[in-house]
Amino acid sequence: MKTKLFIALLVAVFGFALSTRGAEPTESTPDEATANAPIFTNYSDIKWNKILPDLGENSPEICILHVDLKTQATQLIIRTPKAIHIRKHWHTANESHAIILGTASFACEGGKRMEFGPGSFNYMPAKMVHEAWLPAGSLTFITVDGAWDINWVEGPPTSADLSRAY
């Protein structure tokens, strides 16, 4: 029973996340009425941007779904057209990942490594170095407690990281 409730809750959260707006945050500050308005966007209307433009069509893509105007807490989604190793990196704020499509592998400081399928969740404390191996066609929902940033430990992924085996 608890498993069914958990899955239903997860589906509801993902449904809400996928229905939120796919626009990039703007520099102008909307008035309070606009900032507190609900946002709805279909998955087919999401605007995707290349994360690693140097990889061309093979680059993972990102969509910032929502940024809180006060805290800068961010919800985003990443998809991968090709399998890729996301090299070691860290974020200024706490980050969590929820796998929507595909089976991904994550590793963090201390050698802890886990494989995750759809519906799986993980949490990375701020500044924890971690890396990921994402399959082609994966979809990952990410929440960040503050502004989203990425700080590469050994540089961003290159074409050598494409289709890299787990």
N, C-alpha and C positions, 0 to 999 in steps of 0.2 A: 504494500500500500504506500509506504514512504517513497519507494522508487518511482511509482506512478505519479505521485504528487510532485516529486522533484523534477521529473521529466516534463510534466505539464507546466510547472513554473519556468523551467528553462525555455520551453517553446514560447511561452508568453513573453519572456524577456527578449528573446531573439526576434520575435515578431515585432515587438515595439521598436527594437533597435533598427531593424531593417525598414521600418516604416518611417523612420526619422529622416530629416532633411539631409541631402547629400551635398550641399553647397559649402564652399570654403568660408571660414569666418571672415568677416569684413572688418576694416579698421574703424568704421564708424560705429558709434554706440547707439543701438536702437533704444527707443523709449521703453519704459517699464511695461507698458501694455504689450508691446511686440515681444519683449524678452520673456514674458510669462505666457505667451501663446503656445498652444500645442503645435507640433510640426509633424507632418505626414508626408512620406515620400515612398513610392513603390521601388522595389529593388531595380526594376528595369529603368528607372529614372535617375539612378545614382550616377554622379559624375566622378569618374576615376582619373587619377593622376599617377604618372610613373614615379616610383620611389627612387629608382636608380636609372635615370635616363640614358646613361652610357650603355646599358644592356638592351636598349631598343625595345622590340616587341617582347623580349624575354623578361623585362623588368617586372617585379612585383608591383601591384597597383594599390593605391590607398584612396580612401574617401573619408574625410573628416565628417562624421555624422552630426556632432553637436559639441559646442564649447560653451561652458558656463561662463557668463560674462564677469561674474565676481571672482570665482575661484580658478578659472581656466581649466577646470576638470574637463577631460576630453573623452568622447566616445568615437571610435573609428573602426573601420573594417579594412582588412587587407586580403587581396586575392592574388594567387600566383598562376600565371599562364604556364610556367615550366617549373619543375622541381628545382629547389635552391637551398643552399646552406646559408643561413643568415649568421654571419660571423659574430664573434663576441662583441657585445655592446652593453650599455647601461642607460638608464633613464633617470632624470632628476627626481621624478615623482614615482610613487608606487604604481605598478602596472599589473593588470590581470588579463589573461587570455582565455577565450572560450572558443573551442573549435566547432565550427558549423559544418564544414565539409572537409573530408580528407583525414588522414592520419599523420599527425606531426610528432616530431620528437623535440624535446627541450632539454637543455643542460644548463646548470648554473654552477656558481662557485662551489668548491668542495667536491666536485665530480658527480653530483646528483644528476641523473639523467632518466627521463621518463618518456614513454610514448603515449600519445593521446589521440583518441578518435572523436567523432562527433558527439557533442554534449559535454566533453571534458573541459575542466577548468584548472587554471593554475594562477598563482599570485607571486609576483616578484617584488620584494621590498625596494624602495628607492635606492639607486646606485649599486644594486646587485648585478654583477656581470653575468650575462647569460647569452645563449645562442640557440638557434633553432634550425631544424631541417624540415622544410615544408614541401609536400608533394605538388605536382602539377594539378591545377584545378582546386586547390585548397581555398578555404574561406575562413578567416579568423576574425572574431569580434574582440576588440581590445578596449579596456577602460583604463584611464589614467587619472590619478587623484589631483593632478595639476596640469599644466601645459605639457603637451606631448613634445618630446625631443628625443634625439638618438645620438649617443656618444660612442663612436666606434673605438674599440680597443686596438685593433690591428688594421684599421681601414675597412671601408664598406665592401660588400661582396663584389666580385668581378665575374667575368664569363667562366673562370675556372671553378666557380662555386655552383654553376648551373648543373642540374641533374646529378649532383654529388650524392652518392649513396649514404644512407643513414649510417 
